[in-house]
Amino acid sequence: MAKGRLRASLAGHQLNAAYSAKQAARAASVKAKAASSKLAPTERKALKKQRQLREQRERAGESAEATIPFARDDTVLLLGEANFSFAHALVIGRGHPAHLVCATAFDSEAETYAKYPDAAAHVAALREAGTRVAFNVDAGALDRAHKVVGKGRRWSRVVFNFPHAGSGITDQDRNVRDNQVLLLRALASVYPLLTEGPSAFPMPVKKGKKKVVVQLRGKANRPPRVRAPSPVSDDEGDVPDIDGDDEDKATPVAASFTPPLRQGSFLVTLLNQEPYTRWELQRLATKPPPTQADGKGSQPRFRLLRSFEFVPSAWPGYAHRRTIGWREGLSKANNEEIVGRVGKARTWEFACWDGPEGDEE
C-alpha cells in the first residue's frame, strides 16, 4: 500500500517536474533573447570570445578550478564508496585528518574486493592512517548502523558520490523510480545525522522591501540553526569561502572525534545529463513527497546551498567505478566514464530545512 502511494507520488513528481522544466526553459529563452537584444555589439563579442575560450580549455582537457567543500575540522561520512579511492584521495591525497573520516560501502568486504581489485590497497592505507572503514552499510538505513556512524548529529559533511540503485532494469521509467527511491531513502537517513549550529551560508530574506539576514532559533537544548542561502552555484556570483584549500593546513585539529559547531550538509554528486537529470535530485530534496519510501514517517525537507562542478583531478588518485564493479574490456580507467561526457559531473550541497514551505529553493 505504502509502495503504491509512493509510486503514485513519484509519478506526479515526474509530471510536475516535466511541466516546470518546460516552463523554465521557455522563460529562460525569452529572458536570454531580451538580455541579448540589450547588449551592445562589443559586449556580445566579448561574451562570445569568453565562451570560445572556455570551450577551447575543455577540449584541451584543462580542468576547471575545483571547489573543495571540506574544512580541516569537518567530520566526514562517506556513503556508497566503491573502490574507496575517493576516501583515499581525501585522507591520503588531500590530508584531511584521518580520525574525522568514516568511509562506508554497501557491499560486504569480500564482495567489495571481488568487484573492485584496487579497493584492498586503498582500504589498507586508510586503516593504517586511522580512518574507520565499514562494509554492509545501507545509505538509506543508517539508523541500523549505529556502531558505525554513531548516534545523534555527529557529521558536518555527509557525501554520496554517484549513487545508483544498480538494479539493471532496461525500462527507463522504472529505473528512474528505483533511483529516486534510493535518493529519498538516503535523504531521510542522513537528515538526523547532520550537525547543527551557525551556517556559512546566511540567507537574505525579504522583509517588506528590504532584505535582511535571518537566523532561525532551534530548540532550547540545541545550538541555533541559521537559515540556508538561496541556491547558488560556482558560476553564479560569489559563494561563502569555506573550501578546504583555503584552510591553514597547520590549523590544530582535536585528536578526539569532535564534531564542529556549525550546520552540516549533505553532498550528492551525479552526472548532469540524462538519465540522471530525470531523477530530479533537487526537487526530491527540497520539495519531497509527503511520506518516506517505507511509509513510516514524513519525508524531511532540505535546502539547496549551492552546486559546483566535481573535478576528478582535484582528488589525487581518485578513480571512478560503476556499481556493477570493474569489468575487463567494459570498464574504463582514468575517470573516462565521468570526464568528457555531455553533462559534467556536478555536486549538489543540501542542508536540513525546517523553515516556511516554499522558501527552500
C-alpha positions, 0 to 999 in steps of 0.5 A: 500500500505504502509502495503504491502511494509512493509510486503514485507520488513519484509519478506526479513528481515526474509530471510536475517536474516535466511541466516546470522544466518546460516552463523554465526553459521557455522563460529562460529563452525569452529572458536570454533573447531580451538580455541579448537584444540589450547588449551592445555589439562589443559586449556580445563579442566579448561574451562570445570570445569568453565562451570560445575560450572556455570551450577551447580549455575543455577540449584541451582537457584543462580542468576547471578550478575545483571547489573543495567543500571540506574544512580541516575540522569537518567530520566526514561520512562517506556513503556508497564508496566503491573502490574507496579511492575517493576516501583515499584521495581525501585522507591520503591525497588531500590530508584531511585528518584521518580520525574525522573520516568514516568511509562506508560501502554497501557491499560486504568486504569480500564482495567489495574486493571481488568487484573492485581489485584496487579497493584492498590497497586503498582500504589498507592505507586508510586503516593504517592512517586511522580512518574507520572503514565499514562494509554492509552499510545501507545509505538509506538505513543508517539508523541500523548502523549505529556502531558505525556512524554513531548516534545523534548529529555527529557529521558536518559533511555527509557525501554520496558520490554517484549513487545508483540503485544498480538494479539493471532494469532496461525500462527507463521509467522504472529505473528512474523510480528505483533511483529516486527511491534510493535518493529519498531513502538516503535523504531521510537517513542522513537528515538526523545525522547532520550537525547543527549550529551557525551556517556559512551560508546566511540567507537574505530574506525579504522583509517588506522591501528590504532584505535582511539576514535571518537566523532561525532559533532551534530548540532550547537544548540545541545550538541555533540553526541559521537559515540556508542561502538561496541556491547558488552555484560556482558560476553564479556570483560569489559563494561563502569561502569555506573550501578546504584549500583555503584552510591553514593546513597547520590549523590544530585539529582535536585528536578526539572525534569532535564534531564542529559547531556549525550546520552540516550538509549533505553532498550528492554528486551525479552526472548532469545529463540524462538519465540522471537529470530525470531523477530530479535530485533537487526537487526530491530534496527540497520539495519531497513527497509527503511520506518516506519510501517505507511509509513510516514517517514524513519525508524531511525537507532540505535546502539547496546551498549551492552546486559546483562542478566535481573535478576528478583531478582535484582528488589525487588518485581518485578513480571512478567505478560503476556499481556493477564493479570493474569489468575487463574490456567494459570498464574504463580507467582514468575517470573516462566514464565521468570526464568528457561526457555531455553533462559534467559531473556536478555536486549538489550541497543540501542542508536540513530545512525546517523553515516556511514551505516554499522558501527552500529553493 
